[in-house]
Amino acid sequence: MYSTAGIFFPQQWNHSLLSPVGACYEVPFFVNAAYYPNWRVYRKQPPSSLRLGFISHVFYAFAWVKPDGTVYLSDEWADTQMPIDGTQGCLRAFTQLKQQYSKMKVILSIGGGGKGSENFAAVANDVQRVETFVKTAKELVHQFGLDGLDIDWEHPSDSQQGKDYLYLLARLRQGLPSPRYVLSICLPAGEWVLRHINLTAAQEYVDLINIMAYDFTGPWTSETGHQSQLYSPITGSGSAGEAASPSPSCHSVVSYVLGQGVNPKKLLLGIPTYGRSFLGSTSIGQPYTAPGGEDGTFDYRDLPRPGATEQYDEAAGAAYCTGGDGGFVSYDTPRTVSQKAKFVTKLKMAGLFYWHIGADARGPRSLIETGYNTLHDM
């Protein structure tokens, strides 16, 4: 075993991979990126239907990885075969739109929740499987004329997986050198996840770090709460004379990441384009009877719910509606996105991203348009 920057790698791994990667891809002044999940094409949302003029990067979700390390498209029909926008498959439909949006980057995202990430740990721990991963991922990039890759492994769960994660990124960076290709990573906002990854080392291999600053509450929590609050007051009184801990927020996770030595110019703050619903409740900090909507969520474009009242909490940087068929629904609005965009510009971060473009509204209530305008009007 040997060490570089405090990270230990197996002897057979090439030490030269850990050398500095040189100049990184230059992002636009502010990134305003969005994920496009391939299943939205079945809801009559082909690439041509999207408002892409406000988007600098499209993260196409998802490709998956097999146990042997092979990266493959999760829906071959939607991704490469469906007749759509005068071509075959959503991937080609996006890349052909680059003629209209010449500065837009189209990036293939690998992973996601559940099945999308289940094989990452075993693959990243095996040198040959990593080589297969890099080879097959590169082939997809070249086949469809893409601008790079996004690694959405959710998520390394211990220190060894954190080290394997770095090795995977190092090999991908060598295979897809900067500045020709964009390499990004997408990570949950919980410190309990991020502590397994040496973020200072990880940033040497990637151009962007996408922090999923949402889902702070949901069906897995016992009480209601804002799911993507910018700030959070300290709640509770602590015990044995100890200070109480604040609930998670965009501010707390960004502070943690920057405290690890990450360059703010590589950091994207994630914004949800959906609301989390808690039936039988009217505010934060309450018990609830069940989640509402589809799997506990409503698309942002369908909010506020009919008969509900929308409210804005400036101190928390959060919005919600109450009433109608959603109970208490926590989500972002143009006011909260504007507040978050100003937070991003103040800290000189890279910008914002949204999960996902298909759930956004149009016109003055568009979160993506609001984010773009606020980032570039400062």
C-alpha positions in Angstrom: 0.0 0.0 0.0 1.1 3.6 -0.6 -0.4 7.0 0.1 -1.0 10.2 -1.7 -2.5 13.2 0.1 -3.5 10.9 2.9 -5.3 8.4 0.6 -4.2 4.8 0.4 -4.4 2.8 -2.8 -3.6 -0.8 -3.6 0.0 -1.4 -4.8 -1.2 -2.5 -8.3 -2.9 0.8 -9.0 -0.8 3.2 -11.1 0.5 6.0 -8.9 0.8 8.3 -12.0 -3.0 8.6 -12.0 -2.8 10.7 -8.9 -0.6 13.4 -10.4 -2.2 16.8 -10.9 -4.7 16.8 -13.8 -3.7 20.3 -15.1 -6.1 22.9 -16.3 -9.8 22.1 -15.7 -12.7 22.7 -18.1 -13.7 26.4 -17.9 -17.4 26.7 -17.0 -19.5 29.6 -18.1 -19.6 32.5 -15.7 -22.4 30.8 -13.9 -23.7 27.3 -14.6 -27.4 26.8 -14.8 -27.8 23.1 -15.3 -30.6 20.6 -15.3 -31.1 16.8 -15.3 -33.4 15.2 -17.9 -34.6 11.7 -16.8 -35.2 9.6 -19.9 -38.6 8.4 -18.8 -40.1 11.9 -19.2 -40.2 11.3 -23.0 -43.2 9.0 -22.2 -45.0 12.0 -20.7 -44.8 13.8 -24.1 -41.7 15.8 -23.1 -39.2 15.2 -25.9 -36.0 17.3 -26.0 -37.6 19.7 -28.5 -40.3 20.6 -26.1 -38.0 21.9 -23.4 -36.9 25.5 -22.9 -33.2 25.0 -23.2 -32.2 28.7 -23.7 -31.6 29.0 -20.0 -29.6 25.8 -19.6 -25.8 25.5 -19.8 -25.5 21.8 -19.1 -28.0 19.0 -19.6 -27.3 15.9 -17.5 -29.0 13.0 -19.3 -30.2 10.4 -16.7 -29.5 7.6 -16.5 -27.0 5.1 -17.7 -26.4 2.1 -15.4 -23.5 -0.2 -14.6 -23.5 -4.0 -14.8 -21.7 -6.1 -12.2 -18.7 -6.6 -14.5 -18.3 -2.8 -14.9 -20.0 -2.4 -18.3 -21.9 0.9 -18.5 -25.1 0.6 -20.5 -28.2 2.8 -21.3 -31.1 2.1 -18.9 -33.8 2.4 -21.6 -32.4 1.5 -25.0 -35.7 2.3 -26.8 -36.1 5.8 -25.4 -32.3 6.6 -25.5 -31.4 5.4 -29.0 -34.3 3.9 -31.0 -37.6 5.8 -30.4 -38.4 8.1 -33.4 -38.2 11.5 -31.9 -37.6 15.0 -33.1 -36.6 13.8 -36.5 -34.0 11.3 -35.3 -33.6 8.1 -33.3 -33.7 8.3 -29.5 -33.5 11.1 -26.9 -29.7 11.2 -26.8 -29.4 12.1 -30.5 -32.3 14.5 -30.1 -30.4 16.4 -27.5 -27.1 16.5 -29.3 -28.7 17.7 -32.5 -30.1 20.6 -30.5 -26.6 21.8 -29.9 -26.7 23.4 -33.4 -29.4 25.7 -31.9 -27.8 26.0 -28.5 -24.1 26.1 -29.4 -22.8 26.6 -25.8 -25.0 23.9 -24.2 -23.2 20.8 -22.9 -24.9 17.3 -23.0 -23.5 15.0 -20.3 -24.4 11.4 -19.7 -25.2 10.7 -16.0 -24.4 7.3 -14.7 -26.1 5.9 -11.6 -29.0 7.4 -9.7 -30.9 5.9 -6.8 -31.7 2.2 -6.3 -30.7 0.0 -9.2 -28.7 2.7 -10.8 -26.1 2.6 -8.0 -26.3 -0.9 -6.7 -23.1 -2.2 -8.6 -20.8 0.8 -8.1 -19.2 -0.4 -4.9 -18.1 -3.8 -6.3 -17.0 -2.3 -9.6 -14.9 0.5 -8.1 -13.1 -2.0 -5.8 -11.8 -4.1 -8.8 -9.1 -2.8 -11.1 -10.4 -4.8 -14.2 -14.0 -3.8 -13.6 -12.9 -0.1 -13.4 -11.1 -0.5 -16.7 -14.3 -2.0 -18.2 -16.3 0.9 -16.8 -14.0 3.6 -18.3 -13.8 1.8 -21.7 -17.6 1.4 -22.1 -18.5 4.8 -20.7 -16.0 6.4 -23.2 -17.6 4.4 -26.0 -21.0 5.9 -25.2 -19.6 9.4 -25.0 -18.0 9.0 -28.5 -20.9 7.1 -30.0 -23.4 9.9 -29.3 -21.1 12.9 -29.5 -21.5 13.8 -25.8 -19.5 16.4 -23.8 -18.7 14.2 -20.8 -19.9 12.1 -17.9 -21.6 12.7 -14.5 -21.1 10.1 -11.8 -24.2 9.8 -9.6 -23.1 7.0 -7.3 -25.6 7.1 -4.4 -23.3 6.7 -2.5 -20.0 5.5 -1.0 -21.0 4.1 2.4 -17.6 3.6 4.1 -14.0 4.8 3.9 -12.9 2.0 1.6 -15.6 2.8 -0.9 -14.6 6.4 -0.6 -11.0 5.5 -1.7 -12.4 3.3 -4.5 -14.5 6.3 -5.6 -11.4 8.4 -6.0 -9.7 5.7 -8.0 -12.7 5.5 -10.4 -12.6 9.3 -10.8 -8.9 9.3 -11.5 -9.2 6.7 -14.2 -12.2 8.5 -15.8 -10.3 11.8 -15.8 -7.4 10.1 -17.5 -9.7 8.6 -20.1 -11.7 11.8 -20.6 -9.2 14.6 -20.2 -10.0 18.2 -19.4 -10.8 20.6 -20.9 -12.1 18.5 -23.9 -14.6 16.6 -21.7 -16.6 17.6 -18.6 -16.5 15.2 -15.6 -18.9 15.9 -12.8 -20.1 14.1 -9.7 -23.5 14.2 -8.0 -23.6 13.7 -4.2 -26.2 13.7 -1.4 -26.2 16.6 0.9 -25.7 14.6 4.2 -22.5 15.0 6.0 -22.9 11.3 7.0 -22.3 10.5 3.3 -19.8 13.1 2.4 -17.4 12.2 5.3 -16.5 9.0 3.5 -15.0 10.9 0.6 -11.9 13.0 0.5 -13.5 15.9 -1.3 -10.2 17.8 -1.5 -8.7 15.0 -3.5 -11.9 14.3 -5.5 -12.0 17.9 -6.8 -8.7 17.3 -8.5 -10.4 15.0 -11.0 -13.7 16.7 -11.7 -14.9 20.0 -13.1 -18.2 20.2 -11.2 -19.5 18.8 -7.9 -23.4 18.7 -7.8 -24.7 18.8 -4.3 -28.3 17.5 -4.0 -29.4 20.1 -1.5 -32.9 18.7 -1.1 -34.9 15.8 0.5 -33.9 17.0 3.9 -37.3 15.6 4.9 -39.7 13.1 3.4 -41.6 9.9 4.2 -38.5 8.6 6.1 -38.7 11.4 8.7 -41.2 11.3 11.6 -42.2 15.0 11.3 -42.8 17.5 8.5 -40.1 19.9 7.5 -38.8 22.0 4.7 -37.2 19.7 2.2 -34.7 22.2 0.7 -34.4 25.1 3.1 -31.6 27.5 2.5 -31.1 28.2 6.2 -32.3 26.4 9.3 -32.8 27.7 12.9 -31.4 25.6 15.7 -34.1 23.4 17.1 -34.3 21.6 20.4 -32.4 22.3 23.6 -29.6 19.7 23.4 -28.7 17.4 26.3 -26.3 17.3 29.1 -25.5 21.0 28.5 -24.6 20.4 24.9 -25.7 22.9 22.2 -28.5 21.7 20.0 -27.6 20.9 16.4 -29.3 22.7 13.5 -31.4 20.7 11.0 -29.7 20.3 7.6 -29.9 23.1 5.1 -28.3 24.3 1.9 -26.1 26.6 4.0 -24.9 23.9 6.3 -23.9 21.4 3.6 -22.2 24.1 1.5 -20.3 25.3 4.6 -19.2 21.7 5.3 -18.0 21.1 1.7 -16.1 24.4 1.5 -14.6 23.6 4.9 -13.1 20.5 3.3 -11.1 22.7 1.0 -13.3 22.4 -2.1 -13.0 25.3 -4.6 -16.4 27.1 -4.6 -16.1 27.5 -8.4 -16.6 23.8 -8.8 -19.7 23.6 -6.6 -23.3 23.5 -7.9 -26.2 23.9 -5.5 -29.1 21.6 -6.3 -32.7 22.7 -6.5 -35.7 20.4 -6.6 -38.5 21.0 -9.1 -41.0 19.0 -7.1 -42.7 19.3 -3.7 -42.8 16.8 -0.9 -46.2 16.2 0.5 -47.3 15.5 4.1 -51.0 14.7 4.5 -52.7 15.6 7.7 -50.4 18.4 8.6 -50.2 22.2 8.0 -46.7 23.3 9.0 -43.2 22.1 9.9 -42.4 20.1 12.9 -45.7 18.2 12.9 -46.6 14.5 12.7 -48.4 13.5 9.5 -50.7 10.7 8.3 -49.1 9.7 5.0 -47.3 11.2 2.0 -49.4 12.6 -0.8 -49.1 12.9 -4.5 -47.1 10.4 -6.6 -44.7 8.5 -4.3 -45.0 11.5 -1.9 -44.3 14.2 -4.4 -45.9 16.6 -6.8 -44.2 18.1 -9.9 -43.5 21.8 -9.2 -45.5 22.7 -12.3 -48.6 21.3 -10.5 -48.1 23.5 -7.4 -49.6 25.0 -5.4 -52.3 22.4 -5.2 -55.9 23.5 -6.1 -57.5 25.2 -3.1 -54.1 25.5 -1.3 -52.4 28.6 0.0 -48.8 29.2 -1.0 -46.5 30.8 1.6 -42.8 31.9 1.8 -40.5 31.7 4.8 -37.8 34.3 4.0 -35.7 33.4 7.2 -35.5 29.8 6.1 -35.4 30.4 2.4 -38.2 28.0 1.9 -41.7 27.9 0.5 -44.8 25.6 1.0 -48.5 25.4 0.4 -51.2 24.1 2.7 -54.6 22.8 1.9 -56.1 21.0 -1.0 -55.1 17.3 -1.6 -51.5 17.7 -0.5 -51.7 18.7 3.1 -48.4 20.5 3.8 -46.2 20.5 0.6 -42.6 21.8 0.8 -41.1 23.1 -2.4 -39.1 25.9 -4.0 -40.6 28.9 -5.8 -39.1 31.8 -7.8 -38.6 33.7 -4.5 -36.6 30.9 -2.9 -34.6 30.2 -6.1 -33.7 33.9 -6.4 -32.6 33.8 -2.7 -30.5 30.7 -3.4 -29.0 32.2 -6.5 -27.9 35.2 -4.6 -26.4 32.9 -2.0 -24.4 31.2 -4.8 -23.1 34.4 -6.3 -22.1 35.7 -2.9 -20.0 32.7 -2.2 -18.6 32.7 -5.8 -19.9 29.1 -6.4 -20.2 27.7 -10.0 -24.0 27.9 -10.1 -27.2 25.9 -9.8 -28.7 22.7 -11.1 -32.2 21.4 -11.0 -33.8 17.9 -10.7 -35.4 18.0 -13.1 -36.2 20.1 -16.2 -39.4 18.2 -17.0 -41.2 19.2 -13.8 -40.5 22.9 -14.1 -43.2 25.5 -14.8 -43.2 27.9 -17.7 -43.4 31.7 -17.7 -42.8 33.9 -14.6 -43.0 30.8 -12.3 -40.2 28.9 -14.0 -37.5 28.0 -11.4 -34.9 27.5 -14.1 -35.5 30.8 -15.8 -35.6 32.6 -12.4 -32.2 31.0 -11.5 -30.6 32.0 -14.7 -31.8 35.5 -14.6 -30.8 36.0 -11.0 -27.4 34.5 -11.5 -26.7 36.7 -14.5 -28.3 39.9 -13.2 -26.0 40.3 -10.2 
